[in-house]
Amino acid sequence: MTDIGVWYNFMTMAKDFYATLGISKNASDDEIKKAYRKLAHEHHPDKGGNTEKFKEINEAYQTLSDKQKRAQYDQFGANYDQMGGGGNPFGGAGGFGNFNFGGDFGDIFSQFGFGGGMQQQDTRGEDILVDISLTLHEVAFGATKDISLYLFATCDVCQGDRGEKGSTKKTCETCKGKGQVVHMQRTILGNMQSVALCEACAGRGTIPEKKCKTCKGDGAYKQQITTTVKIPAGVEDGAQVRVRGKGGASEMGGSSGDLYVRIHVEKHKTLTREGSSIYSKVFVPFSLMVHGGVVTVETLDGMVDMKVPEYTESGQVIRLKEKGAARLQSSGRGDHFVTVHVEVPKKLSREQKKLLEELSKNGL
């Protein structure tokens, strides 16, 4: 393979996010989400999973679940967020500056940002992950939670403009108003030119004459931020709710990161849940199981009366229709299943013991 082939092959090497999630390249949004939930649950560190594998799964999901990122990934590979910058890498002494590649190679390299200018990168803020505990009732029917975090957030005084209100702007001396700076790096291919966002002006090309006193000209600072998060009805334990743009602010004036809220469901005293179904058990006297009657049971809707048919056997399950949890991303509710058990008394009177003996003689 020629040097050109080696270089091009290196540039196109990338992590296969589709393979990480075990899906095809034309997978739908629902298929991506379903694959992520299954793998995240399987490899979650809190459940004995591999931390590095869990990180790979999250990285793949965060890219493929975002339509814009997915499109860039499909075009550029896993390093898509680093593409789009630089002049011709073969310019300058010691490289291939005098070699004419022709139109085909020019088209290939232009896809990676070489030979043409650079599209300004969005220096995105940090993603934030928080864990919250919810009751069974809250995840069954949905809830709204206020989450307070101390994070790097856009300045509420200058709104990220970095200057005092009414302050005039001057041209950035570092980038001369271009918002970008050019760097030259010597490589085995010769001198390679790259273009980066100007840190002095955060890519704006101008700097305020007077810096904002609140954020000291940074456009953002650490502060207490409260975000209202809507928890969807029917969400599962371990699931993550994503709130776009509510993560950390960008230090370079780009878009804010996302807030990820990981759900932990508190254990209920009498009820257990599997999907939209709720399960519980109730102990009733032997006489009620024989003659039938009504017993009060706890449900998500509170205490309700449940009819026990006559001659009910111990261990029999009675269904309370549509008394379960809400179905996630669907309408209606699941069912509540109550297992009926015979209540064995701890003490019996002489009369009761005698009566049981008589029943036993009659095969009961």
C-alpha positions in Angstrom: 0.0 0.0 0.0 1.3 3.5 -0.9 1.9 6.2 1.7 -1.3 7.9 0.5 -3.2 4.7 1.0 -1.9 4.2 4.5 -2.7 7.8 5.5 -6.2 7.6 4.0 -6.9 4.2 5.7 -5.8 5.7 9.1 -8.1 8.7 8.7 -11.1 6.4 8.0 -10.5 4.0 10.9 -13.3 4.4 13.4 -15.2 2.7 16.2 -18.3 0.9 14.9 -21.1 2.3 17.0 -23.6 0.1 15.2 -21.7 -3.0 16.1 -21.4 -1.8 19.7 -25.2 -1.7 20.0 -25.6 -4.8 17.8 -27.8 -3.1 15.2 -27.8 -2.5 11.5 -26.8 0.8 9.9 -30.4 1.5 8.9 -31.8 0.8 12.3 -34.8 3.0 13.4 -34.7 5.3 16.4 -36.8 2.8 18.4 -34.4 0.0 17.5 -31.5 2.1 18.7 -33.2 2.9 22.0 -34.3 -0.7 22.6 -30.8 -2.0 22.0 -29.3 0.6 24.3 -31.6 -0.1 27.1 -30.9 -3.8 26.9 -27.2 -3.5 26.8 -27.0 -0.7 29.4 -29.0 -2.8 31.8 -26.8 -5.8 31.1 -23.4 -4.0 31.5 -24.4 -1.4 34.2 -21.5 -1.2 36.7 -23.9 -1.1 39.6 -25.1 -4.5 38.6 -21.6 -6.0 38.2 -21.1 -5.0 34.6 -17.9 -3.8 32.9 -17.4 0.0 33.3 -15.5 0.4 30.0 -18.1 -1.6 28.0 -20.8 0.6 29.7 -19.0 3.7 28.5 -18.7 2.4 25.0 -22.4 1.7 24.9 -23.3 5.2 26.2 -20.9 6.8 23.7 -22.5 4.8 20.8 -26.1 5.7 22.0 -25.4 9.4 22.5 -24.1 9.6 18.9 -26.7 7.4 17.1 -29.7 8.8 19.0 -28.9 12.3 17.8 -29.9 12.7 14.1 -27.3 15.4 13.4 -24.5 13.5 15.2 -25.5 10.2 13.5 -25.4 11.8 10.0 -21.9 13.2 10.8 -20.8 9.8 12.2 -22.1 8.0 9.0 -20.0 10.4 6.9 -16.8 10.8 9.0 -16.7 7.9 11.5 -16.2 8.1 15.3 -13.9 11.1 15.0 -16.6 13.2 13.3 -16.5 15.9 15.9 -12.8 16.5 15.0 -13.3 16.8 11.3 -14.0 19.9 9.3 -10.7 21.7 10.0 -7.5 22.4 8.3 -6.0 23.4 5.0 -4.3 21.1 2.5 -2.2 18.6 4.6 0.1 18.0 1.7 1.1 21.7 1.3 4.5 23.0 2.3 8.0 21.7 2.2 8.8 18.0 2.7 5.3 16.9 1.8 3.4 16.3 -1.5 3.0 20.0 -2.3 4.1 19.7 -5.9 2.1 16.5 -6.6 -1.2 16.8 -8.4 -3.7 14.3 -7.1 -6.5 15.2 -9.5 -10.2 15.7 -8.9 -10.9 12.4 -7.1 -8.5 12.7 -4.3 -9.4 16.4 -3.9 -13.0 15.4 -3.4 -12.1 12.7 -0.8 -9.9 15.1 1.2 -12.4 17.9 1.1 -14.8 15.7 3.0 -12.4 15.7 5.9 -11.9 19.5 5.8 -8.7 19.6 3.8 -8.1 22.0 0.9 -11.1 24.1 1.6 -11.6 26.3 4.8 -12.9 25.0 8.0 -16.4 24.8 9.4 -16.4 26.3 12.8 -16.8 23.5 15.4 -19.4 23.7 18.1 -17.4 23.5 21.3 -20.1 21.8 23.2 -20.5 21.9 27.0 -20.2 18.9 29.3 -22.9 16.3 29.7 -24.1 15.8 33.2 -25.4 12.6 34.8 -27.4 12.6 38.0 -29.1 9.8 39.9 -32.5 10.2 41.5 -34.8 7.9 43.6 -38.5 7.7 42.8 -41.3 5.8 44.4 -43.1 3.0 42.6 -46.1 5.3 42.3 -44.1 8.0 40.6 -42.6 5.7 38.0 -45.9 4.0 37.4 -47.8 7.2 36.6 -45.0 9.7 35.8 -43.8 12.6 37.8 -42.2 16.1 37.6 -39.0 16.7 39.6 -37.0 19.8 40.2 -33.3 18.9 40.1 -30.8 21.5 41.6 -27.2 21.3 40.4 -24.1 23.4 41.0 -22.6 23.5 37.5 -20.9 25.7 34.9 -23.8 27.6 33.3 -24.3 30.5 31.0 -24.0 33.9 32.7 -27.5 35.2 33.6 -26.2 38.8 33.4 -24.5 39.0 30.0 -26.3 35.9 28.6 -22.9 34.5 27.4 -22.0 37.7 25.6 -19.0 38.2 28.0 -19.3 42.0 28.2 -20.9 44.5 30.5 -24.2 45.7 29.2 -23.7 48.5 26.6 -20.0 47.7 26.3 -18.5 48.3 22.8 -16.6 45.5 21.0 -13.2 45.6 19.6 -11.5 43.3 17.0 -9.8 40.3 18.6 -6.0 40.8 18.2 -5.3 37.1 18.4 -7.3 36.0 15.3 -7.6 39.5 13.7 -11.4 39.2 13.7 -11.6 35.8 11.9 -12.6 33.8 15.0 -10.1 31.1 14.0 -6.4 30.7 14.3 -4.1 28.7 12.0 -1.6 26.2 13.4 1.3 24.5 11.5 2.4 21.1 12.6 5.3 19.2 11.1 4.5 15.5 10.4 5.9 12.6 8.4 3.8 13.9 5.6 5.3 17.4 5.8 3.9 20.5 7.3 0.2 20.1 8.1 -2.0 23.1 8.6 -5.0 23.0 11.0 -7.5 25.7 11.9 -8.9 25.9 15.4 -11.4 28.1 17.2 -9.8 31.2 18.7 -9.8 30.8 22.5 -9.3 34.5 23.1 -12.7 35.5 21.6 -14.4 32.1 21.6 -14.7 32.3 17.8 -16.7 35.5 17.8 -13.9 37.7 16.3 -14.6 40.5 18.7 -13.8 41.1 22.4 -15.9 43.4 24.7 -14.1 46.6 25.9 -15.4 45.9 29.4 -15.7 42.4 30.7 -18.8 41.3 32.5 -18.2 41.6 36.2 -20.3 38.6 37.1 -18.6 36.0 34.9 -15.3 37.9 34.5 -15.6 37.8 30.8 -16.0 34.0 30.5 -19.7 34.1 29.5 -20.4 31.4 32.1 -19.7 30.6 35.7 -20.4 28.0 38.4 -23.8 28.5 39.8 -26.8 26.7 41.3 -29.2 25.8 38.5 -32.6 24.2 39.0 -34.1 22.2 36.1 -37.6 20.8 36.0 -37.5 17.3 34.6 -40.6 15.4 33.5 -40.4 11.7 34.2 -42.5 9.7 31.7 -45.1 7.3 33.1 -44.0 3.6 33.0 -40.2 4.3 33.0 -38.1 1.4 34.1 -35.5 1.2 36.9 -32.1 2.2 35.6 -33.5 4.1 32.6 -32.1 7.5 31.7 -34.1 10.6 30.9 -32.3 13.1 28.6 -32.9 16.8 28.9 -31.2 18.6 26.0 -29.2 21.7 26.6 -29.4 21.5 30.5 -25.9 20.2 31.1 -22.8 22.3 31.5 -22.3 25.5 29.5 -19.5 25.6 26.9 -16.4 27.5 27.9 -16.0 28.6 24.3 -19.5 30.0 23.6 -20.8 26.8 22.0 -24.0 24.9 22.9 -24.6 23.5 26.4 -24.3 19.8 27.1 -27.2 17.6 28.0 -28.5 16.5 31.4 -29.1 12.8 31.9 -31.3 11.7 34.8 -30.8 8.1 35.8 -33.9 6.5 37.6 -33.7 4.4 40.7 -37.0 2.9 41.9 -37.5 2.6 45.7 -38.6 -0.8 47.0 -42.3 -0.9 48.0 -43.5 -2.6 51.1 -46.1 -4.8 49.6 -46.1 -4.3 45.8 -43.6 -5.4 43.1 -43.5 -4.5 39.5 -42.6 -6.1 36.2 -43.2 -3.8 33.3 -46.7 -2.5 33.5 -47.8 -5.4 35.7 -48.1 -5.1 39.5 -47.9 -8.1 41.9 -48.8 -8.6 45.6 -50.2 -11.2 47.9 -52.9 -11.3 50.6 -53.6 -13.7 53.5 -57.2 -14.5 54.2 -59.0 -16.9 56.7 -59.7 -20.4 55.6 -63.4 -19.8 56.0 -63.4 -16.9 53.6 -61.6 -19.1 51.0 -64.3 -21.7 51.4 -67.4 -19.5 51.5 -66.0 -16.6 49.4 -66.2 -13.0 50.3 -64.5 -9.6 50.0 -61.0 -8.7 51.2 -59.2 -5.3 51.1 -55.9 -5.1 49.2 -53.4 -2.4 48.6 -53.0 -1.2 45.0 -51.4 1.8 43.2 -54.8 3.5 43.5 -55.0 2.9 47.2 -56.9 0.3 49.2 -59.6 -1.5 47.1 -62.1 -4.3 47.8 -61.3 -7.5 46.0 -63.8 -10.4 45.7 -62.6 -13.8 46.6 -64.7 -16.6 44.9 -65.8 -19.5 47.1 -63.6 -22.6 47.1 -60.5 -20.5 46.2 -57.3 -22.6 46.6 -54.3 -21.3 48.4 -51.8 -19.8 45.9 -54.5 -18.9 43.4 -54.0 -15.6 41.5 -56.8 -13.1 41.1 -56.4 -10.4 38.5 -57.5 -6.8 39.1 -57.9 -5.5 35.6 -56.1 -2.2 34.7 -54.9 -1.6 38.2 -51.2 -1.9 37.2 -48.7 0.7 36.0 -49.0 2.9 32.9 -47.5 1.4 29.8 -44.4 3.3 28.6 -45.0 5.2 25.3 -48.4 3.6 25.0 -51.9 4.1 26.3 -53.7 2.3 29.1 -52.5 0.4 32.1 -51.4 -3.1 33.0 -53.1 -5.4 35.5 -52.5 -6.1 39.2 -52.2 -9.7 40.1 -52.9 -10.8 43.7 -51.9 -14.2 45.0 -54.2 -15.4 47.8 -52.8 -17.4 50.7 -54.5 -19.1 53.6 -53.9 -17.3 56.9 -52.7 -19.8 59.5 -53.7 -18.7 63.0 -50.9 -18.7 65.6 -53.2 -19.8 68.5 -56.4 -21.8 68.5 -59.0 -22.2 71.3 -60.3 -25.7 72.4 -63.5 -25.2 70.4 -61.6 -24.3 67.3 -59.2 -27.2 67.6 -62.2 -29.5 68.1 -63.9 -28.1 65.1 -60.8 -28.7 63.0 -60.6 -32.2 64.1 -64.2 -32.8 63.0 -63.5 -31.2 59.7 -60.4 -33.4 59.3 -62.4 -36.6 60.0 -64.8 -35.5 57.2 -61.9 -35.1 54.7 -61.7 -31.3 54.9 
